[in-house]
Every structure is written in structure tokens, then in C-alpha cells.
Amino acid sequence: MILVSGRLRVRYQGAKERTLAAGHYAFGPPGLPHEGKCLGPQRCTLFIAFEAPVDAEATKAPIK
């Protein structure tokens, strides 16, 4: 994914939390739980590309 606008905090399971700024890129392997939160007053706009059919599912379980 590429963050087009805003600031986004993202964390993938087993990895260190990162904060992305507009123009930054992040990659997460398929099936790896992750969470993100838009920071500040500006909305976050993302460009996300998939290499295969999307099999994502929302969950409220905390990321470890």
C-alpha cells in the first residue's frame, strides 16, 4: 500500500509499529494480521494493490 495523504500508524503482527507519511510504502505478507490508525486532523487516503483475490476479514482481536 502507498499512503497518498495523511499520517498513518500501522502495525503488523510480530513487527515494530511504524508511522507512515504521505508517499510512504508498506508491505504486509498475505494472511498476516495488522492494524492501522489515521493520526491527526487530515484524512488518510491509501492506494492498495493486491496480487491475488482479496481474502481479508475484519476482526477486533488485538494484534500481538
Contact map, one row per residue, 1 for C-alpha under 8 A:
1110000000000000000000001110000000000000000001111000000000000000
1111000000000000000001111100000000000000000001110000000000000000
1111111100000000000111111000000000000000000111100000000000000000
0111110000000000000001110000000000000000000111100000000000000000
0011111000000000000011100000000000000000011111000000000000000000
0011111100000000000011000000000000000111011110000000000000000000
0010111110000000001111000000000000000111010100000000000000000000
0010011111000000001110000000000000011110000100000000000000000000
0000001111100000111100000000000000011110000000000000000000000000
0000000111110000111100000000000001111000000000000000000000000000
0000000011111011110000000000000001110000000000000000000000000010
0000000001111111100000000001000111100000000000000000000000000010
0000000000111110000000000000000111000000000000000000000000000011
0000000000011111000000000000000000000000000000000000000000000001
0000000000111111100000000000000000000000000000000000000000000000
0000000000110111110000000000000000000000000000000000000000000000
0000000011110011111000000000000000000000000000000000000000000000
0000000011100001111100000000000000000000000000000000000000000000
0000001111000000111110000000000000000000000000000000000000000000
0010001111000000011111011000000000000000000000000000000000000000
0010111100000000001111110000000000000000000000000000000000000000
0111111000000000000111110000000000000000000000000000000000000000
0111100000000000000011111000000000000000000000000000000000000000
0111000000000000000111111100000000000000000000000000000000000000
1110000000000000000100111110000000000000000000000000000000000000
1100000000000000000000011111000000000000000000000000000000000000
1000000000000000000000001111100000000000000000000000000000000000
0000000000010000000000000111110100000000000000000000000000000000
0000000000000000000000000011111100000000000000000000000000000000
0000000000000000000000000001111100000000000000000000000000000000
0000000000000000000000000000111110000000000000000000000100000000
0000000000011000000000000001111111000000000000000000000000000000
0000000000011000000000000000001111100000000000000000000000000010
0000000001111000000000000000000111110000000000000000000000000010
0000000001110000000000000000000011111000000000000000000000000010
0000000111100000000000000000000001111100000000000000000000000000
0000000111000000000000000000000000111110000000000000000000000000
0000011110000000000000000000000000011111001100000000000000000000
0000011110000000000000000000000000001111110000000000000000000000
0000011000000000000000000000000000000111111000000000000000000000
0000000000000000000000000000000000000011111000000000000000000000
0000111000000000000000000000000000000011111100000000000000000000
0000110000000000000000000000000000000101111110000000000000000000
0011111100000000000000000000000000000100011111000000000000000000
0011110000000000000000000000000000000000001111100000000000000000
1111100000000000000000000000000000000000000111110000000000000000
1111000000000000000000000000000000000000000011111000000000000000
1100000000000000000000000000000000000000000001111100000000000000
1000000000000000000000000000000000000000000000111110000000000000
0000000000000000000000000000000000000000000000011111110000000000
0000000000000000000000000000000000000000000000001111100000000000
0000000000000000000000000000000000000000000000000111110000000000
0000000000000000000000000000000000000000000000000111111000000000
0000000000000000000000000000000000000000000000000101111100000000
0000000000000000000000000000000000000000000000000000111110000000
0000000000000000000000000000001000000000000000000000011111000000
0000000000000000000000000000000000000000000000000000001111100000
0000000000000000000000000000000000000000000000000000000111110000
0000000000000000000000000000000000000000000000000000000011111000
0000000000000000000000000000000000000000000000000000000001111100
0000000000000000000000000000000000000000000000000000000000111110
0000000000000000000000000000000000000000000000000000000000011111
0000000000111000000000000000000011100000000000000000000000001111
0000000000001100000000000000000000000000000000000000000000000111
